[in-house]
Amino acid sequence: MEYIATFGSTHKALKAEKVLKEKGIPFKLIPTPKKLAAFCDLAISYEEKDRTAVETAFRDSSVKAAAIYGKEGDEYVKVQFLRQRK
């Protein structure tokens, strides 16, 4: 499954991009899909196998995604952030 993280501003999306690049985590910076209501034209796309790494990197660096969606075919389903293990 592919995941899409949306952001409240371009600044937040670019901060997320920087964090993921610094950590060497695979992702794509993409235009936010039109089907998703968003305040920003940029989103981060990542694969299921990288989900824990991406969302942990966001948490550790205080990157705030507006929402996380799972892409199922042509549809997007809002999902919860993974809970951090204690």
C-alpha positions, 0 to 999 in steps of 0.5 A, a space after each residue: 500500500 502507498 501512503 500519502 502525508 498531507 501538510 498544512 503548509 508548503 513550509 511544513 511539507 518542505 521540512 518533512 522532505 528535509 527530515 526524510 532526506 537527512 535520515 535516508 528514508 525513501 519517499 517521493 515529494 508529490 503534488 497533493 492529489 486533487 481528491 484530498 482536501 488540503 491546504 498545501 499543494 505538496 505531499 509526501 508519498 511512501 510505501 508500506 515497508 517504510 511507514 514506521 521509519 517515515 512516521 517515526 522520523 516525523 515524530 522525532 523531528 516534530 513534523 506535523 502532518 495534517 493527515 495520513 491517507 492510505 491509497 487503495 486503488 483510486 481511493 484514499 482512506 484516512 488512517 491513523 499515525 502509527 503509535 510509537 512503541 514504548 
